[in-house]
Amino acid sequence: MSPATPPAPPVPASPSTPGAPAAPAPSGSEFAFAFLDCEFGGLDPDLHDITEIAVIVTDYRLVELASAEWKVQARPERITPESAEMSGYDPAVWAAEARPIREVLTELAEMLPKGRKVVPAGQNVRMDVLFLEKAYRACGIPWPFDYHVIDLATLYYAWSLVAGETVSALSLRQAATTAGLVNGAVPHRAAADARLTLETFRHYLGRLALRPPSEQPPCPPARSESTG
């Protein structure tokens, strides 16, 4: 099918962290989106720590408003060797550059647009939300996001139905590869993954267009009233 007109190009982001300023409130909608990507010491928020957080804030049309990234201080015993290798965790680098989780979460909350519902968005963003919710509770900081989430995997699947394509996986790598944005492995780095997720999101939104359904549902048979 012919692609629809793509979304408007992004505007330059606000400066990255540390101390990123709050994003200006988007006009025309009560919603904004926070494209999140976190790296973890493992897959269980009760057993593992967050090691890295990246966020790109957009308005409801996916125009970028601000971005930030942080390395987060984590307990070594809560980082598995497999996760460290996958995410590029280096104890020496983190010792020099990582920030306390409370500071990071405070800065993250402060940079979000005020007076708007900020919806977490991303690839399998449920995992990011699980870890972040636990961290915010542990720090006694109010949860700054809306309770809804928007996930790239759902958008990618919806596009496949509209386009008549078959997808073999719902991963970021598969969605971005199908979109022609990458060719090969996608390294697990928070800032790069958040950026690629947003670009892939824009790609598929720009290619969704309404069209008549290929088939009309069959009409139910007429009901006849039986006489006694």
N, C-alpha and C positions, 0 to 999 in steps of 0.2 A: 504494500500500500504506500501511497505517497506520504512522506512525513508532513506533519502539521508544522506551522510556523513555530520555531523554537522560542523558549522564554527569552525575555529581555536579558542582555548581558549583565553580569554582575558589576556592581560598583566597587571601588577599592575598599578593602577592609580597614578597620581601625587598627592601630598598632597592636602587636601581639604582646603576650605577657612577658615579664612580670608586670603587674599593675595595669592591665588593659582597661581602658575606660569603658563605661557602660555604653552599650549600643543605643543609638537613637531609636525612639519608638517608631515602628513602621506605620505608615499612613494607609488608610483604606481598609483596615481589618483589625480585629481585636487579637489576632493570632500572630505569633512569630514562631520560628523554629530554631532549635538548637541541634545542629548535626554533631553528634557526640561520637567519640571513639575513645575507649579506655583500653589499656593493657593491664593484665593482671598477673599475679604470681601463680595462678591456677584457675580452675573453673568453679570453685566453691567459695562464695563470699564469707562463709563461716570459718574457712580454713586458710584463705589466701588474701593477700593485700592488693590494692591498686598500685601499680607502678608508674602509670603515665595517663594523663588526661589531655584530650584535645577537643576543642569546640569551635564550630563556625556558626555564628548567629546570622539568620536571614529573616527577611520579611516574608509575608505569605506568598509572594511571587518568587521566592528563592533568590532575591537580590541580597548579596552579602552585606552585612552591617558591621560585623566585628569578628575577630578570630583570636584564639589564644591556645597555648599549650603549656603543660607543666610536667616535669618529672616529679614524682611523688616519693617521699621517704617511705620505705617499706621495711618490714622485719625480714631479715634473710631467711629465717626458718619458715616463712610463709610464702616463699618463692620456690617453685620446683625447678630443677635443672632444665626440664623440657620447655617450660614457659620462658625461662630466662634466655634460652637459645633462640626461641621463636620470636620474642619481642625485642631482642637486642639489649637486654638488661645487663649492664656492666657495673658491678659494685663500686669500682673506683670512680666512674663517671657520676653515678648517683650520689656518692658521698660528697662530691664537689658541687653538684648542681641541683639535687633534689630539694624540694620544699616540704615542710610539714603539711599533713593532709588538711588540718584545720585552716591554714592560710590559703591553701589552694581552693578549698570549697567555698570559703568566704569570697575570694576574688571571682570565682566562677559565678556565684550568685549576684555579686555586685555589677557584673558586666552585662547582665541580661536586661532587655528593655523593660522599663517600669510601666505599670498599668496595662500590661499585655499578658495573655496566656501564652507562655512559652512551652511549646510542645517538643519533647525529645524526639529526635529523628535519627535514623542511621541504619546500619546493616546489623540485623539481629540485636537491635538496640535494647531489647529486653534484658540482656546480660549486663549492659552498661548501667541500666536503671537499677537492677538488683544490687550491684556493688555500690552505686552512688547512694541509693536510699539507705543502705546499712551504714555507710560512712557518715552521711548527714545526721542520722539518728544518734550514732555514737558520739558525734561532736556537739550534739544539742543545737544544731543549726536548722531552722525551718527549711523544708523542702521547697526549692524555688521554681519547680516545673509544674506544668499541668499534668493531670493524671492520664491523659491520652498519650499514645505514641504513634509515630508513623514510621513504617519500616520499608526499606528498599526491596526486600525480598517479596513483599506483597505487591508492590508496584511492578516489579519485574515479571511476576507471575501474571498479573492483570494484562500487561503489555503482550505477553506471549499468547494469551487468549484472543486479544483483539487482532494481533498480527497473524494468527494462525501458525505460530511457531511452536516447536517442542523444545522445552528446556531440560537439560540433563542434571542441573543442580541449581540451588537458589543462593549460592555464595556470592560474595562481592566479586571475587575473581571471575566467576562465570558471567555475571551480569555485565561487568566492565569489559570483558573479552568480547561478548556478543555485541556490545555497543561500539567496539573498535577502539576503546580507550586504552587498553593494555594488550600486551602480547607476551604471555608467560606468567611466571609466579608473581604474586603480590606480597611484598614484605609486610610483616606485621609491625607497623609503626603508627602511633596514634594520629599524629598530624597528617601523614600521608594518606592513611585510611579514611579519615574524616573528609579530606579534600576529594579523594576519589569517589567516595560515596555521594557527596553533593553533586559532582560532575555527572555521575551516572544517573542520579535522580533527575537532573535537568534533561539529560538525554532522553530518557523514556517518557517524561512528561511532555516533551516536545513532539513525541511521536504517537501520542494517544489522540485519537480523533473519533468523534461520534460518527457512526455509519449505520445504515439500516441493518437489522439482524439478518443473518443468512437464512434463518428459518423462522417461521411464525409458529408458535405453539398450536397444536391441534385444538380445534374447538371441541368442547365436551359434547357428547351426544345429547339430543333433546330428551328431556324426561317426560314420560307419558304417565298420566294419572290412571291408575286402575280403578275400575268401577266395581262396586260390590254386587 
